[in-house]
Amino acid sequence: MKKTLLAFAIVLFCCTQAIAASGELYLYIWSEYIPDEVVENFTNETGIKVHISNYDSNEAMYTKVKLAGQGYDLIVPSSDYVSLMRRQGLLLPLDKSKLSNFEYLAPKFTNQSFDPDNVYSIPYMWGSTSIVVNTSMVGENTVTSIADLWKPELKGKLLLPNEPREVFALALKLLGYPVNETNPAHIEEAYQKLKTLMPSVRVFDSDSPKQALLAGEVAVGVVFNGEAFIANQENPDIKYVYPPEGFNLWVDSLCIPKGAKNIEEAHAFLDYLLRPDVATIISTEMGYSTPNEPAMKLLPKQVRNNPIVYPSKEVIDRGEFQDYLGESMKLYDEYWVKLKTN
């Protein structure tokens, strides 16, 4: 009897391994936001094949997930979209019993207002959106503030992100308002200010803005800090500026959309990404800041001490984290369409 049970256990174990090895996972994520090495190592360890699709804006991700209803097992929305999607019932609650590495997250990145108790989201990376300047194309001190973006010598030389919240933050901070402004009069004021900036804009790009900077197509851009980090590594003349008026801070989180089919595989991948050694690889290669506390100690000094990736507390205190805007987002979207089409 014992031999029979042992044989059955061996067969069951092998079958379980075969199921795991045949698992699949569909990840919908920002472009250039996860190292190939991380995905390959996960597949080698678990046998789970990861299929990756990319988007270049929260709006594109949200629209596709809402309309398609299924097709993805993990998505990576920013904090305001986590709030929006959980309120609309577009996310599945997480099974924390399958996330043994959740404890490695720094407390300041958990239990936030956009997702209390992290019922639906796991912080993936955080960072800033600020100004990058190619000092070989314009003077070292040409752009040191948001106000400088309106200088006439930058006409046709500016890159902006393809994200309304990021762009409106420029005008809002310049006018002395918060990035999470909901007052219609203030939002309209920001729109009118941005209209005067449009002649300077050569391109909107949130996908891979570093390419235009490295190619010399633009002299100045408003970009995510990871893009600035990589561009600066390739060309030290490209500098990242934290303006005195303030700037956007954000957290991107991993979530399971309501239409997900591979729930077990999604949790396995989430727990894998929460490992400190894996989080270290991601932050080092991508140039974004990790919310993983022990991973911070494992980072190479050139990353940990780089102000593009990890700014000082004094600098961080000038930044504001994006939050959910509710009905006010419709007004931002209306003005955004006008900005890009007029």
Kinemage of the C-alpha trace (Angstrom):
@kinemage 1
@onewidth
@group {chain A} dominant
@subgroup {mainchain}
@vectorlist {calphas} color= white
{ca met a 1} P 0.000 0.000 0.000
{ca lys a 2} L 2.811 2.418 0.909
{ca lys a 3} L 4.562 1.629 -2.377
{ca thr a 4} L 1.307 2.285 -4.242
{ca leu a 5} L 0.821 5.635 -2.491
{ca leu a 6} L 4.435 6.553 -3.152
{ca ala a 7} L 4.063 5.703 -6.821
{ca phe a 8} L 0.848 7.731 -6.999
{ca ala a 9} L 2.572 10.708 -5.337
{ca ile a 10} L 5.419 10.538 -7.841
{ca val a 11} L 2.994 10.421 -10.751
{ca leu a 12} L 0.985 13.316 -9.285
{ca phe a 13} L 4.148 15.372 -8.797
{ca cys a 14} L 5.244 14.735 -12.368
{ca cys a 15} L 1.803 15.679 -13.684
{ca thr a 16} L 1.850 18.875 -11.648
{ca gln a 17} L 5.268 19.719 -13.039
{ca ala a 18} L 4.047 19.026 -16.561
{ca ile a 19} L 1.083 21.373 -16.052
{ca ala a 20} L 3.388 24.098 -14.743
{ca ala a 21} L 5.780 23.556 -17.621
{ca ser a 22} L 3.001 23.965 -20.143
{ca gly a 23} L 1.655 27.150 -18.514
{ca glu a 24} L 1.426 30.433 -20.358
{ca leu a 25} L 1.167 34.065 -19.316
{ca tyr a 26} L 0.082 37.087 -21.337
{ca leu a 27} L 1.734 40.299 -20.128
{ca tyr a 28} L 0.599 43.733 -21.360
{ca ile a 29} L 3.269 46.245 -20.350
{ca trp a 30} L 4.893 49.544 -21.267
{ca ser a 31} L 7.542 49.331 -24.000
{ca glu a 32} L 11.082 48.548 -22.812
{ca tyr a 33} L 9.931 48.065 -19.236
{ca ile a 34} L 11.145 44.584 -18.317
{ca pro a 35} L 14.549 43.010 -19.071
{ca asp a 36} L 14.616 40.020 -21.421
{ca glu a 37} L 16.878 38.299 -18.890
{ca val a 38} L 14.178 38.435 -16.217
{ca val a 39} L 11.534 36.918 -18.470
{ca glu a 40} L 13.879 34.205 -19.748
{ca asn a 41} L 15.002 33.253 -16.226
{ca phe a 42} L 11.377 33.003 -15.083
{ca thr a 43} L 10.559 30.652 -17.955
{ca asn a 44} L 13.656 28.563 -17.229
{ca glu a 45} L 12.702 28.256 -13.556
{ca thr a 46} L 8.994 27.561 -13.976
{ca gly a 47} L 8.411 26.416 -17.541
{ca ile a 48} L 5.806 29.174 -17.925
{ca lys a 49} L 6.007 30.902 -21.305
{ca val a 50} L 5.526 34.674 -21.163
{ca his a 51} L 3.928 36.403 -24.154
{ca ile a 52} L 4.548 40.157 -24.119
{ca ser a 53} L 2.526 42.913 -25.775
{ca asn a 54} L 3.377 46.597 -25.397
{ca tyr a 55} L 1.537 49.899 -25.091
{ca asp a 56} L 2.787 53.495 -25.030
{ca ser a 57} L 0.200 55.175 -22.783
{ca asn a 58} L -2.163 54.401 -19.938
{ca glu a 59} L -5.040 55.470 -22.185
{ca ala a 60} L -4.133 52.884 -24.824
{ca met a 61} L -3.887 50.119 -22.221
{ca tyr a 62} L -7.128 51.094 -20.502
{ca thr a 63} L -9.104 51.319 -23.725
{ca lys a 64} L -7.912 47.956 -25.005
{ca val a 65} L -8.497 46.133 -21.722
{ca lys a 66} L -11.945 47.676 -21.307
{ca leu a 67} L -13.051 46.918 -24.873
{ca ala a 68} L -11.413 43.502 -25.312
{ca gly a 69} L -12.400 42.199 -21.894
{ca gln a 70} L -9.855 39.375 -22.066
{ca gly a 71} L -6.533 38.380 -23.606
{ca tyr a 72} L -4.149 39.551 -20.883
{ca asp a 73} L -3.181 38.092 -17.519
{ca leu a 74} L -1.115 40.977 -16.174
{ca ile a 75} L -1.106 44.712 -16.903
{ca val a 76} L 1.003 47.579 -15.527
{ca pro a 77} L -1.116 50.716 -15.029
{ca ser a 78} L 0.029 53.872 -13.238
{ca ser a 79} L -1.508 54.685 -9.866
{ca asp a 80} L -4.371 56.847 -11.135
{ca tyr a 81} L -5.412 54.137 -13.584
{ca val a 82} L -5.216 51.470 -10.877
{ca ser a 83} L -7.763 53.536 -8.978
{ca leu a 84} L -9.958 54.057 -12.040
{ca met a 85} L -9.905 50.399 -13.114
{ca arg a 86} L -10.600 48.977 -9.658
{ca arg a 87} L -13.561 51.359 -9.265
{ca gln a 88} L -14.920 50.164 -12.612
{ca gly a 89} L -14.548 46.485 -11.714
{ca leu a 90} L -11.861 45.856 -14.341
{ca leu a 91} L -9.368 44.222 -11.949
{ca leu a 92} L -9.337 40.944 -10.029
{ca pro a 93} L -8.366 40.841 -6.337
{ca leu a 94} L -4.976 39.300 -5.612
{ca asp a 95} L -4.452 36.137 -3.570
{ca lys a 96} L -1.824 37.294 -1.052
{ca ser a 97} L -1.309 33.716 0.138
{ca lys a 98} L 0.484 33.133 -3.172
{ca leu a 99} L 2.692 36.210 -2.810
{ca ser a 100} L 5.241 35.210 -0.180
{ca asn a 101} L 7.626 37.971 -1.298
{ca phe a 102} L 5.143 40.803 -0.736
{ca glu a 103} L 6.904 41.509 2.570
{ca tyr a 104} L 9.916 42.916 0.698
{ca leu a 105} L 8.006 45.997 -0.458
{ca ala a 106} L 8.854 49.211 1.396
{ca pro a 107} L 5.875 50.336 3.532
{ca lys a 108} L 5.764 53.789 1.907
{ca phe a 109} L 4.738 52.140 -1.390
{ca thr a 110} L 1.988 49.918 0.003
{ca asn a 111} L -1.539 50.641 1.237
{ca gln a 112} L -1.809 53.808 -0.838
{ca ser a 113} L -5.029 55.732 -1.497
{ca phe a 114} L -5.295 54.456 -5.067
{ca asp a 115} L -5.502 50.855 -3.777
{ca pro a 116} L -5.942 50.487 0.009
{ca asp a 117} L -4.327 47.317 1.390
{ca asn a 118} L -3.086 46.476 -2.128
{ca val a 119} L -6.153 44.412 -2.835
{ca tyr a 120} L -5.669 44.748 -6.606
{ca ser a 121} L -2.106 45.906 -7.239
{ca ile a 122} L 1.561 45.254 -6.555
{ca pro a 123} L 4.014 48.181 -6.912
{ca tyr a 124} L 6.418 47.421 -9.757
{ca met a 125} L 8.536 50.559 -10.160
{ca trp a 126} L 8.312 54.220 -9.305
{ca gly a 127} L 9.922 57.284 -10.763
{ca ser a 128} L 9.564 60.804 -12.046
{ca thr a 129} L 8.655 62.658 -15.199
{ca ser a 130} L 10.852 65.675 -15.684
{ca ile a 131} L 12.971 67.627 -18.145
{ca val a 132} L 15.908 66.227 -20.087
{ca val a 133} L 18.267 68.515 -21.989
{ca asn a 134} L 20.886 67.757 -24.636
{ca thr a 135} L 23.438 70.340 -23.561
{ca ser a 136} L 25.462 69.853 -26.756
{ca met a 137} L 22.520 71.292 -28.729
{ca val a 138} L 21.474 74.076 -26.358
{ca gly a 139} L 23.438 75.860 -23.657
{ca glu a 140} L 24.019 74.281 -20.272
{ca asn a 141} L 21.733 76.833 -18.579
{ca thr a 142} L 19.146 77.255 -21.339
{ca val a 143} L 16.581 75.039 -19.601
{ca thr a 144} L 16.606 74.832 -15.819
{ca ser a 145} L 12.893 75.285 -15.141
{ca ile a 146} L 9.468 74.564 -16.607
{ca ala a 147} L 9.174 78.218 -17.634
{ca asp a 148} L 12.224 77.811 -19.879
{ca leu a 149} L 10.331 75.375 -22.136
{ca trp a 150} L 8.528 78.391 -23.599
{ca lys a 151} L 11.776 80.018 -24.780
{ca pro a 152} L 11.588 80.909 -28.508
{ca glu a 153} L 14.903 79.182 -29.279
{ca leu a 154} L 13.251 75.832 -28.525
{ca lys a 155} L 10.668 76.150 -31.308
{ca gly a 156} L 10.393 72.781 -33.062
{ca lys a 157} L 12.972 71.241 -30.708
{ca leu a 158} L 10.770 69.930 -27.881
{ca leu a 159} L 9.475 66.434 -27.143
{ca leu a 160} L 6.491 65.880 -24.851
{ca pro a 161} L 5.055 62.617 -23.491
{ca asn a 162} L 1.922 61.236 -25.120
{ca glu a 163} L 0.106 61.438 -21.776
{ca pro a 164} L -2.338 64.241 -20.858
{ca arg a 165} L -1.614 64.094 -17.123
{ca glu a 166} L 2.119 64.435 -17.682
{ca val a 167} L 1.768 67.354 -20.091
{ca phe a 168} L -0.832 69.227 -18.064
{ca ala a 169} L 1.381 68.870 -14.991
{ca leu a 170} L 3.883 71.220 -16.663
{ca ala a 171} L 1.410 74.075 -16.973
{ca leu a 172} L -0.280 73.360 -13.646
{ca lys a 173} L 2.999 73.500 -11.717
{ca leu a 174} L 4.104 76.596 -13.637
{ca leu a 175} L 0.848 78.307 -12.635
{ca gly a 176} L 1.252 77.244 -9.019
{ca tyr a 177} L -1.440 74.538 -9.002
{ca pro a 178} L -1.175 70.868 -7.911
{ca val a 179} L -0.740 68.094 -10.502
{ca asn a 180} L -4.023 66.588 -9.260
{ca glu a 181} L -5.976 69.771 -9.942
{ca thr a 182} L -9.735 69.354 -10.368
{ca asn a 183} L -10.857 73.001 -10.513
{ca pro a 184} L -12.247 73.498 -14.073
{ca ala a 185} L -11.062 77.108 -14.221
{ca his a 186} L -7.508 76.129 -13.339
{ca ile a 187} L -7.529 73.246 -15.835
{ca glu a 188} L -8.678 75.634 -18.566
{ca glu a 189} L -5.951 78.077 -17.568
{ca ala a 190} L -3.400 75.288 -17.942
{ca tyr a 191} L -4.835 74.418 -21.355
{ca gln a 192} L -4.519 78.024 -22.542
{ca lys a 193} L -0.908 78.087 -21.356
{ca leu a 194} L -0.111 74.810 -23.124
{ca lys a 195} L -1.605 76.120 -26.387
{ca thr a 196} L 1.239 78.647 -26.535
{ca leu a 197} L 3.771 75.830 -26.103
{ca met a 198} L 2.566 73.754 -29.060
{ca pro a 199} L 4.732 75.557 -31.717
{ca ser a 200} L 7.790 74.256 -29.875
{ca val a 201} L 6.623 70.614 -29.890
{ca arg a 202} L 8.197 68.446 -32.565
{ca val a 203} L 6.826 65.120 -31.351
{ca phe a 204} L 4.729 63.426 -28.651
{ca asp a 205} L 6.386 60.185 -27.548
{ca ser a 206} L 5.991 58.062 -24.414
{ca asp a 207} L 7.140 54.875 -26.130
{ca ser a 208} L 10.889 55.457 -26.493
{ca pro a 209} L 11.609 59.207 -26.326
{ca lys a 210} L 15.302 58.632 -25.741
{ca gln a 211} L 15.669 57.719 -29.417
{ca ala a 212} L 14.754 61.231 -30.616
{ca leu a 213} L 17.095 62.729 -28.025
{ca leu a 214} L 20.015 60.486 -28.917
{ca ala a 215} L 19.468 61.067 -32.647
{ca gly a 216} L 19.467 64.839 -32.172
{ca glu a 217} L 15.922 65.205 -33.514
{ca val a 218} L 14.998 67.203 -30.401
{ca ala a 219} L 17.106 69.195 -27.968
{ca val a 220} L 14.807 69.051 -24.956
{ca gly a 221} L 12.227 66.540 -23.776
{ca val a 222} L 9.867 65.818 -20.917
{ca val a 223} L 10.457 62.142 -20.227
{ca phe a 224} L 10.302 59.363 -17.675
{ca asn a 225} L 13.486 59.136 -15.604
{ca gly a 226} L 14.361 55.633 -16.853
{ca glu a 227} L 14.512 56.946 -20.419
{ca ala a 228} L 16.734 59.784 -19.219
{ca phe a 229} L 18.970 57.326 -17.365
{ca ile a 230} L 19.600 55.210 -20.472
{ca ala a 231} L 20.072 58.279 -22.704
{ca asn a 232} L 22.578 59.742 -20.231
{ca gln a 233} L 24.505 56.454 -20.170
{ca glu a 234} L 24.900 56.652 -23.945
{ca asn a 235} L 25.479 60.405 -24.126
{ca pro a 236} L 26.670 62.229 -20.959
{ca asp a 237} L 25.728 65.569 -22.563
{ca ile a 238} L 22.093 64.624 -21.958
{ca lys a 239} L 21.160 65.923 -18.504
{ca tyr a 240} L 18.083 65.383 -16.333
{ca val a 241} L 16.654 68.487 -14.658
{ca tyr a 242} L 14.308 68.621 -11.660
{ca pro a 243} L 12.610 72.034 -12.078
{ca pro a 244} L 12.061 74.323 -9.080
{ca glu a 245} L 8.325 74.580 -9.854
{ca gly a 246} L 7.888 70.846 -9.170
{ca phe a 247} L 7.317 67.697 -11.227
{ca asn a 248} L 5.347 64.464 -11.483
{ca leu a 249} L 6.082 61.388 -9.386
{ca trp a 250} L 4.356 58.110 -10.192
{ca val a 251} L 4.062 54.453 -9.252
{ca asp a 252} L 3.413 51.756 -11.841
{ca ser a 253} L 1.794 48.615 -10.468
{ca leu a 254} L 1.127 45.077 -11.631
{ca cys a 255} L -2.535 44.059 -11.756
{ca ile a 256} L -4.577 41.094 -12.955
{ca pro a 257} L -7.355 42.277 -15.311
{ca lys a 258} L -10.846 40.849 -14.917
{ca gly a 259} L -10.651 38.796 -18.123
{ca ala a 260} L -7.421 36.991 -17.193
{ca lys a 261} L -7.355 33.232 -17.877
{ca asn a 262} L -3.985 32.209 -16.392
{ca ile a 263} L -4.453 33.269 -12.776
{ca glu a 264} L -1.983 30.804 -11.217
{ca glu a 265} L 0.738 31.777 -13.681
{ca ala a 266} L 0.071 35.466 -13.019
{ca his a 267} L 0.586 35.019 -9.276
{ca ala a 268} L 3.741 32.981 -9.890
{ca phe a 269} L 5.159 35.792 -12.027
{ca leu a 270} L 4.157 38.454 -9.493
{ca asp a 271} L 5.915 36.628 -6.680
{ca tyr a 272} L 8.968 36.126 -8.873
{ca leu a 273} L 9.184 39.858 -9.639
{ca leu a 274} L 8.981 40.602 -5.915
{ca arg a 275} L 12.199 38.706 -5.239
{ca pro a 276} L 14.960 41.171 -4.243
{ca asp a 277} L 17.492 39.701 -6.683
{ca val a 278} L 15.023 40.028 -9.557
{ca ala a 279} L 13.942 43.560 -8.549
{ca thr a 280} L 17.628 44.527 -8.498
{ca ile a 281} L 18.144 43.372 -12.086
{ca ile a 282} L 15.055 45.285 -13.239
{ca ser a 283} L 16.031 48.587 -11.614
{ca thr a 284} L 19.655 48.323 -12.744
{ca glu a 285} L 18.807 47.712 -16.389
{ca met a 286} L 15.681 49.836 -16.744
{ca gly a 287} L 16.874 52.872 -14.768
{ca tyr a 288} L 13.708 53.211 -12.709
{ca ser a 289} L 13.419 53.135 -8.919
{ca thr a 290} L 12.427 49.936 -7.144
{ca pro a 291} L 9.896 49.832 -4.276
{ca asn a 292} L 11.631 46.640 -3.067
{ca glu a 293} L 13.420 47.502 0.174
{ca pro a 294} L 16.148 44.806 0.303
{ca ala a 295} L 16.801 45.257 -3.431
{ca met a 296} L 17.984 48.794 -2.721
{ca lys a 297} L 20.960 47.374 -0.816
{ca leu a 298} L 21.856 45.074 -3.719
{ca leu a 299} L 21.940 47.792 -6.391
{ca pro a 300} L 25.307 48.764 -7.911
{ca lys a 301} L 26.567 52.079 -6.515
{ca gln a 302} L 26.375 53.743 -9.932
{ca val a 303} L 22.618 53.125 -9.912
{ca arg a 304} L 21.869 53.587 -6.214
{ca asn a 305} L 23.774 56.903 -6.113
{ca asn a 306} L 22.511 58.199 -9.466
{ca pro a 307} L 20.142 61.162 -8.877
{ca ile a 308} L 18.251 60.377 -12.103
{ca val a 309} L 17.157 57.056 -10.618
{ca tyr a 310} L 17.194 57.879 -6.904
{ca pro a 311} L 16.893 61.638 -6.280
{ca ser a 312} L 17.569 63.127 -2.868
{ca lys a 313} L 14.784 63.668 -0.337
{ca glu a 314} L 15.036 67.410 -0.955
{ca val a 315} L 14.300 66.845 -4.644
{ca ile a 316} L 11.550 64.270 -4.014
{ca asp a 317} L 9.804 66.749 -1.726
{ca arg a 318} L 9.272 68.996 -4.779
{ca gly a 319} L 7.478 66.206 -6.618
{ca glu a 320} L 3.834 65.145 -6.426
{ca phe a 321} L 2.406 61.672 -6.916
{ca gln a 322} L -0.453 61.415 -9.411
{ca asp a 323} L -3.814 60.412 -7.995
{ca tyr a 324} L -7.248 59.577 -9.364
{ca leu a 325} L -9.146 62.614 -10.726
{ca gly a 326} L -12.630 61.171 -11.063
{ca glu a 327} L -14.957 63.036 -13.407
{ca ser a 328} L -12.355 65.775 -13.895
{ca met a 329} L -10.389 63.451 -16.181
{ca lys a 330} L -13.021 63.958 -18.882
{ca leu a 331} L -12.124 67.642 -18.999
{ca tyr a 332} L -8.414 66.843 -19.276
{ca asp a 333} L -9.151 64.470 -22.145
{ca glu a 334} L -11.247 67.061 -23.979
{ca tyr a 335} L -8.507 69.671 -23.753
{ca trp a 336} L -5.910 67.062 -24.668
{ca val a 337} L -7.658 66.302 -27.961
{ca lys a 338} L -7.839 70.032 -28.714
{ca leu a 339} L -4.140 70.490 -27.997
{ca lys a 340} L -3.112 67.738 -30.367
{ca thr a 341} L -5.519 68.549 -33.196
{ca asn a 342} L -5.649 72.360 -33.321
